[in-house]
């Protein structure tokens, strides 16, 4: 007999028991550090991120598997990102809207578990954004001050490394080589950036100052109410009575959360006495949509409204940015570069990794419909080609069923999926245009979700996995955010050959290099190539890193790029 049960149904009660007794997790405290490719951005640019998670000693920690980063204007989120964390690190990006106003913004990072201690222990840094596409009003001032292009002084890290380049000055579209020397013997998770040195230098906590702050803060006692995302993203929701749109308090209602697409990926939850429901998930990387469905056995009609997983924030305002009028040409050049890069290299800049396939289990039989004679009705397809599935009637409504694993009778409890969305009103599928379907998969055996047992699954898939044309039950809710972020590829051309250098495509990259996943693996020295762009000026090479044993490294070096 095949029975599929999520391991979360076994591991979760153990975790809750440990937390409830105050053992282990309740005494553990988590901290984060966030690095960006630079501190000053033009609206419309990409902001690149790397997040480190540690314990209070500054040692890399694999406790949480999800990190949270928000770009805040005062306390209002402009962008919210969830990152997958592996071995204490994760990386991602933010695409700054072209409508983002000029100003200073708060970049706040934390984990779900850190919310137990409150916002005071979240990591926060300030970044600058200028929007040259909007009127600057009174922000332009005469150029009377001496604005240094040097980075602010840094506190010396606890292991000194050196960073250099093979040249002090480069021409446009030239190859350069970064050399990192005197690395410690333990393995360090490094990030390396090469970005233009900007006129507005925003003071942010250095990695050394951050680590020193870990020891300077008094321990915070807290009651553990928010459990860690030890395995993957956690989603919480509230049961809603659809008759009055008010929260319902019915206990034990089973809900399913799925991710529309070709691959089956379903997670279950049960409501508590307050109608609150929690879904413990994994492998949601790069998913764009979620669906919630109530498996309701009562006469009432319910839906599940998911709640935001992000924290609420206190108000915190910054003074406005006053732009020196001497920066006009520089800002014009930067803003034009952002627009030109989107026009000429948009396909390369916007390359995002597809969501990896999720392996559920192999279907007993997969029917590729283009290999069969096409019929105008779903019922005809099942009758003619799929003998292990049939149409039944229950309470006056047509339902689908599949053979049990023993092949001796048809199931009375079949889970029906449409592009991985559980379908409770199966009449909707009977009226669907079968020419839009790519395949039908049949799964035999027992499948248990939230205590609800199904004797088989019948899965309908469209060509694009986007549930085109199906009318979903009103109890089915769709959400288009909250999943962990997909990987975005950093674009950098390789000017190895002369013919590549002379191509007519412009190159106005302001961040020349961003590598957030570099591992030292005990090497004392590392070399990294990079390529300059058509933008002249001073560029800063920044190397930062955290080791498994708490070792931190930080070093910078400047180079010049000429026309």
C-alpha positions in Angstrom: 0.0 0.0 0.0 1.3 3.4 -1.0 0.7 6.2 1.6 2.2 9.6 1.1 2.4 11.8 4.3 4.4 15.0 4.6 7.4 14.7 7.0 6.2 18.0 8.4 3.3 16.2 10.0 5.9 14.2 12.1 8.6 16.8 12.7 6.4 19.7 13.6 4.8 18.3 16.8 8.4 17.5 18.0 9.5 21.0 17.3 6.4 22.5 19.0 7.0 20.2 22.0 10.6 21.4 22.4 9.6 25.1 22.1 6.6 24.7 24.5 8.8 23.1 27.2 11.4 25.9 26.9 14.1 23.5 25.8 16.6 24.4 23.1 14.9 26.9 20.7 13.5 29.1 23.4 16.9 30.1 24.6 18.4 30.5 21.2 18.8 34.0 19.7 19.4 34.8 16.0 21.0 37.8 14.3 21.5 39.0 10.7 23.8 41.2 8.7 23.0 42.6 5.3 25.3 43.7 2.5 24.4 45.6 -0.7 26.4 46.2 -3.8 26.5 50.0 -3.0 24.7 52.6 -1.0 23.4 55.1 -3.6 20.9 54.2 -6.4 19.0 55.7 -9.2 15.3 54.9 -9.4 14.9 52.0 -11.8 18.2 50.3 -10.9 18.7 46.9 -9.4 19.7 46.7 -5.7 21.7 43.5 -5.0 21.6 41.8 -1.6 23.4 39.3 0.5 22.1 38.2 4.0 24.1 36.5 6.7 22.3 34.8 9.6 24.3 34.2 12.8 24.0 33.4 16.5 24.8 36.1 19.1 28.5 35.2 18.8 28.5 36.2 15.1 28.9 32.5 14.0 27.1 31.5 10.8 23.8 29.7 11.7 21.6 27.4 9.7 18.7 27.8 12.2 16.4 29.7 9.9 15.8 28.8 6.3 14.1 32.1 5.3 15.3 35.7 5.5 13.2 38.9 5.3 14.3 42.2 3.7 12.2 45.3 3.4 12.8 48.7 1.8 10.9 51.1 4.0 9.9 54.7 3.5 9.4 55.7 7.1 7.4 52.6 8.2 5.7 51.9 4.9 7.2 49.0 2.8 8.0 49.9 -0.8 9.5 46.5 -1.5 9.4 43.2 0.5 11.6 40.2 -0.3 11.8 36.7 1.2 15.1 34.9 0.6 16.0 31.2 0.9 18.8 30.7 3.3 21.4 27.9 3.1 24.1 27.3 5.7 23.5 30.8 7.1 23.5 32.9 3.9 21.2 33.9 1.1 21.2 36.4 -1.7 18.7 38.3 -3.8 17.7 41.6 -5.4 15.3 44.4 -5.5 14.1 46.2 -8.6 13.7 49.8 -7.6 10.5 51.3 -9.2 11.1 54.2 -11.6 8.4 56.0 -9.5 10.3 55.8 -6.3 10.8 59.4 -5.0 14.2 60.8 -4.1 15.1 60.3 -0.5 16.8 58.2 2.1 15.2 54.7 2.7 15.5 52.1 5.5 16.7 48.7 4.4 15.6 46.3 7.2 16.5 42.6 7.5 15.4 39.9 10.0 14.1 36.4 10.3 10.7 35.2 11.4 12.1 34.0 14.7 13.7 37.3 15.4 10.3 38.9 15.6 10.0 37.3 19.1 12.5 39.9 20.4 11.1 42.9 18.5 12.3 45.4 16.0 15.2 46.6 18.1 17.4 43.6 17.1 16.6 43.8 13.4 19.5 44.8 11.1 19.0 48.2 9.5 21.0 50.3 7.1 20.2 53.5 5.2 20.4 53.8 1.5 20.0 56.8 -0.9 17.8 56.9 -3.9 17.6 59.7 -6.5 14.8 59.9 -9.0 15.9 62.1 -11.9 12.6 61.4 -13.7 10.7 63.5 -11.1 11.0 67.2 -10.3 13.5 67.8 -7.4 11.7 70.9 -6.2 13.9 72.5 -3.5 16.4 69.7 -3.2 18.9 71.3 -5.6 21.4 73.5 -3.8 24.4 75.5 -5.1 27.7 73.6 -5.0 29.4 75.3 -2.1 30.5 72.2 -0.1 33.5 69.9 -0.6 32.0 66.5 -1.2 34.5 63.7 -0.8 34.3 60.6 -2.9 36.1 58.5 -0.2 34.3 55.8 1.8 33.7 56.5 5.5 36.3 55.2 7.9 35.9 51.6 8.8 36.6 49.9 12.1 39.3 47.3 11.6 37.9 43.8 11.3 39.1 40.9 13.4 41.1 39.4 10.6 43.0 41.7 8.2 42.8 40.8 4.5 44.1 42.9 1.6 42.3 43.6 -1.7 44.1 44.9 -4.7 43.7 45.1 -8.5 46.2 44.3 -11.2 46.1 48.0 -12.4 45.3 51.4 -10.8 43.6 52.6 -13.9 41.6 50.9 -16.7 40.2 52.0 -20.0 36.6 51.3 -20.9 35.7 47.6 -21.7 39.0 46.3 -20.2 39.5 43.2 -18.2 40.7 43.6 -14.6 41.7 41.1 -11.9 41.0 41.5 -8.2 43.4 39.8 -5.8 42.2 38.9 -2.3 45.1 38.0 0.0 45.8 36.8 3.6 42.4 35.1 4.0 42.0 33.1 7.2 42.3 29.3 7.2 38.7 28.7 8.1 36.0 28.8 5.4 34.6 32.2 4.8 31.4 33.1 2.9 32.4 36.1 0.9 30.7 38.7 -1.3 32.6 40.8 -3.8 31.3 44.0 -5.5 32.8 46.5 -7.8 30.6 49.6 -8.0 31.0 53.3 -8.9 32.0 55.5 -6.0 29.1 58.0 -5.6 28.9 61.6 -4.4 26.4 60.8 -1.6 28.2 58.6 1.0 25.6 57.2 3.3 27.0 56.1 6.7 26.0 52.5 7.4 27.1 50.0 10.0 30.3 48.2 9.0 30.5 44.5 9.5 32.9 45.0 12.4 30.6 47.5 14.1 27.7 45.1 13.6 29.6 42.3 15.3 30.6 44.5 18.2 27.0 45.5 18.7 26.2 41.8 19.3 28.1 41.9 22.5 27.1 45.4 23.6 23.4 44.6 23.8 21.8 43.2 26.9 20.0 39.8 26.5 16.3 40.2 25.7 14.0 37.9 27.4 11.0 36.8 25.3 8.2 34.4 25.3 8.5 32.1 22.3 5.3 32.5 20.3 6.7 32.7 16.7 8.4 29.4 15.8 11.4 29.5 13.4 11.2 28.6 9.7 13.5 25.7 10.3 12.5 23.9 7.1 11.0 26.5 4.8 8.5 29.3 4.5 5.6 29.4 7.0 2.3 30.8 5.9 -0.5 31.8 8.3 -4.1 32.6 7.6 -7.5 33.1 9.0 -10.7 31.1 8.2 -13.4 33.5 6.9 -17.1 32.9 6.8 -18.1 33.8 3.2 -21.7 34.6 4.2 -20.6 37.6 6.2 -16.9 38.0 5.4 -16.1 37.8 9.2 -13.5 35.6 10.9 -14.8 32.1 11.7 -13.8 30.2 14.8 -14.6 26.6 13.7 -12.0 24.1 14.9 -10.4 21.4 12.8 -11.3 22.7 9.3 -8.7 21.4 6.8 -7.1 23.8 4.4 -4.7 23.2 1.5 -2.1 25.5 0.1 -0.7 24.8 -3.4 1.4 26.5 -6.0 -0.3 26.6 -9.4 1.8 25.1 -12.2 2.7 21.8 -13.7 4.2 20.0 -10.7 2.1 18.8 -7.7 3.1 20.7 -4.6 0.5 20.8 -1.8 0.7 21.6 1.9 -1.9 21.2 4.5 -3.1 22.8 7.7 -5.9 22.7 10.3 -7.7 25.5 12.0 -7.3 26.0 15.7 -10.1 27.1 18.1 -9.8 30.7 16.8 -10.0 29.7 13.1 -6.3 30.4 12.7 -4.4 28.1 10.2 -0.7 27.6 9.6 0.9 26.0 6.6 4.5 24.6 6.9 6.1 24.5 3.5 9.3 24.0 1.7 10.9 24.3 -1.8 8.9 27.4 -2.7 11.8 29.1 -4.4 10.8 31.2 -7.3 7.1 30.4 -7.1 4.9 33.3 -8.3 1.5 32.3 -7.0 -0.2 30.5 -4.2 -3.8 29.1 -3.9 -5.7 28.3 -0.7 -8.6 25.9 -0.6 -10.9 24.8 2.2 -11.8 21.1 2.4 -15.1 21.8 4.1 -17.4 19.1 5.4 -20.0 21.4 7.0 -22.8 23.3 5.2 -21.1 26.6 5.7 -18.9 28.2 3.1 -15.4 29.3 4.1 -12.3 30.7 2.5 -8.8 31.2 3.9 -7.2 34.7 3.9 -3.4 34.5 4.1 -1.7 37.1 6.4 1.5 39.0 5.5 4.5 37.2 7.0 6.4 40.5 7.3 6.8 42.5 10.5 5.2 45.8 11.4 7.6 48.7 11.9 7.7 51.8 14.0 7.9 55.2 12.3 11.4 56.5 11.5 12.0 59.5 9.3 15.1 60.9 7.7 16.0 64.4 6.5 15.5 64.9 2.8 18.4 64.5 0.4 19.8 67.9 -0.7 21.4 67.5 -4.1 24.4 69.6 -5.0 23.9 71.3 -8.4 27.4 70.2 -9.5 26.1 66.6 -9.5 23.6 67.4 -12.3 25.8 66.0 -15.1 26.7 62.9 -13.1 23.1 62.1 -12.2 22.0 62.7 -15.8 24.7 60.3 -17.0 23.6 57.7 -14.4 19.9 58.0 -15.3 20.5 57.8 -19.0 22.7 54.7 -18.4 19.8 52.9 -16.6 17.4 53.6 -19.5 19.9 52.7 -22.2 20.8 49.4 -20.5 17.1 48.4 -20.3 16.7 49.1 -24.0 19.8 47.4 -25.3 20.5 44.6 -22.8 17.1 44.2 -21.1 17.0 40.4 -21.9 20.4 39.9 -20.2 19.6 42.2 -17.2 16.2 40.6 -16.6 17.3 36.9 -16.7 15.6 35.2 -13.8 16.0 31.5 -13.0 12.9 29.4 -13.5 11.4 27.8 -10.5 12.9 24.3 -10.0 10.6 21.4 -10.5 9.2 19.7 -7.4 9.2 16.0 -7.3 5.9 14.7 -5.8 5.7 11.1 -7.0 5.4 9.5 -10.4 1.9 9.1 -11.7 0.6 5.6 -12.3 -0.4 6.7 -15.8 0.1 10.0 -17.7 -2.1 10.7 -20.7 -0.7 13.3 -23.2 -3.8 14.4 -24.9 -2.2 15.4 -28.2 -1.5 11.7 -28.7 -5.2 10.9 -28.8 -8.2 11.9 -30.8 -9.5 15.1 -29.4 -13.0 15.2 -28.1 -15.1 18.3 -27.3 -16.1 17.1 -23.8 -14.0 16.1 -20.7 -16.4 13.2 -19.9 -15.8 11.7 -23.4 -12.0 11.7 -22.8 -12.3 9.8 -19.6 -14.8 7.3 -21.1 -12.8 6.6 -24.3 -9.2 6.8 -23.1 -8.8 6.6 -19.3 -10.4 3.4 -18.0 -8.8 3.9 -14.5 -10.9 7.0 -14.0 -14.6 7.6 -14.3 -17.4 10.1 -13.7 -19.8 9.5 -10.8 -22.6 11.4 -9.2 -22.7 12.5 -5.6 -25.6 14.5 -4.1 -26.7 15.3 -7.6 -23.3 16.6 -8.7 -20.8 15.0 -11.0 -17.5 14.0 -9.5 -14.4 12.2 -10.6 -13.0 9.1 -9.1 -10.1 6.8 -9.9 -9.4 3.1 -9.2 -8.1 2.2 -5.8 -4.6 0.8 -5.6 -5.9 -2.8 -5.6 -7.8 -2.1 -8.8 -10.9 -3.7 -7.4 -13.2 -0.6 -7.1 -13.3 3.1 -7.6 -12.4 5.5 -4.9 -15.0 7.6 -3.0 -12.4 10.2 -2.1 -10.4 11.4 -5.1 -8.4 14.6 -5.0 -8.9 16.5 -8.2 -6.3 19.1 -9.2 -6.3 21.6 -12.0 -2.8 23.0 -12.7 -2.1 22.0 -9.1 -5.0 23.9 -7.7 -7.4 21.6 -5.6 -10.8 21.7 -7.1 -13.8 21.3 -4.7 -16.6 22.1 -7.2 -15.7 19.5 -9.9 -18.6 20.5 -12.1 -16.4 23.4 -13.2 -14.0 21.0 -15.0 -16.8 19.2 -16.9 -17.6 22.5 -18.7 -14.0 23.2 -19.4 -12.6 23.2 -23.0 -10.5 20.1 -23.3 -8.5 21.5 -26.2 -6.7 23.7 -23.7 -5.5 20.7 -21.7 -2.1 19.2 -22.3 -2.3 16.1 -20.2 -4.2 14.2 -17.5 -2.2 12.3 -14.7 -3.6 9.6 -12.6 -2.1 8.8 -9.2 -3.1 5.6 -7.3 -2.7 5.0 -3.6 -3.3 6.8 -0.4 -2.5 10.5 0.1 -3.0 12.2 3.4 -3.2 16.0 3.9 -4.1 17.4 7.3 -5.7 14.1 8.4 -7.8 14.1 5.2 -7.2 10.9 3.3 -7.6 10.6 -0.5 -7.6 7.3 -2.4 -6.0 8.7 -5.5 -5.4 11.9 -7.4 -6.7 13.0 -10.8 -4.6 15.9 -12.1 -5.5 18.1 -15.2 -2.7 20.2 -16.7 -2.9 23.0 -19.3 -0.1 23.8 -21.7 1.3 26.8 -19.7 0.2 25.7 -16.2 -1.7 29.0 -15.8 -5.2 27.6 -15.2 -6.4 29.4 -18.3 -10.1 29.7 -18.6 -11.1 27.7 -15.5 -13.8 29.2 -13.2 -12.5 28.6 -9.7 -14.8 28.1 -6.7 -15.3 31.3 -4.7 -13.7 29.5 -1.7 -10.4 29.3 -3.6 -8.1 32.2 -2.9 -5.2 33.2 -5.1 -2.2 35.2 -3.8 0.6 36.5 -6.0 3.3 37.3 -3.4 5.0 35.9 -0.3 7.1 33.1 -1.9 10.9 33.1 -1.6 12.6 35.0 -4.4 13.9 33.4 -7.6 17.6 33.7 -8.5 18.4 36.6 -10.8 21.5 36.4 -12.9 24.0 39.3 -12.6 24.8 40.6 -16.1 28.4 41.2 -17.0 29.8 41.0 -20.6 33.2 39.4 -21.1 35.5 41.6 -23.2 38.1 39.0 -23.9 38.3 39.6 -27.7 38.7 42.9 -29.6 35.7 42.2 -31.8 33.5 42.0 -28.7 34.8 45.3 -27.4 33.9 47.1 -30.6 30.3 45.9 -30.7 27.8 48.7 -31.1 25.8 47.8 -28.0 26.4 50.4 -25.2 27.5 49.3 -21.7 26.6 51.7 -18.9 26.9 49.3 -16.0 27.5 51.2 -12.7 27.9 48.0 -10.7 30.6 46.1 -12.6 30.7 43.0 -10.5 28.5 41.3 -7.9 29.4 37.9 -6.5 27.5 37.0 -3.3 28.3 33.3 -3.2 32.1 33.1 -3.1 33.5 30.6 -0.7 37.2 30.7 0.4 37.3 27.0 1.5 40.5 27.7 3.4 42.4 29.3 0.5 44.8 32.0 1.5 44.5 33.9 -1.8 41.9 34.3 -4.5 41.8 36.1 -7.8 38.6 37.2 -9.5 38.2 38.8 -13.0 35.9 41.7 -13.9 35.2 43.9 -16.9 34.9 47.7 -17.0 32.0 49.5 -18.7 31.7 52.7 -20.7 31.1 54.8 -17.6 34.3 56.6 -16.5 35.0 57.5 -12.9 36.2 56.0 -9.6 35.1 52.5 -8.6 35.3 50.8 -5.2 36.0 47.1 -4.8 34.4 45.8 -1.6 35.0 42.4 -0.1 33.1 41.3 3.0 32.6 37.9 4.6 31.6 35.9 7.7 33.0 32.5 8.7 31.4 29.5 10.3 33.5 30.2 13.4 32.5 33.9 13.5 35.6 35.3 11.7 34.7 38.5 9.8 36.7 40.1 7.0 36.3 43.4 5.2 38.5 45.4 2.8 38.1 48.0 0.1 40.2 49.2 -2.8 39.6 51.9 -5.4 40.4 52.0 -9.1 39.9 54.5 -12.0 38.1 53.9 -15.3 38.8 56.3 -18.1 37.2 56.7 -21.6 
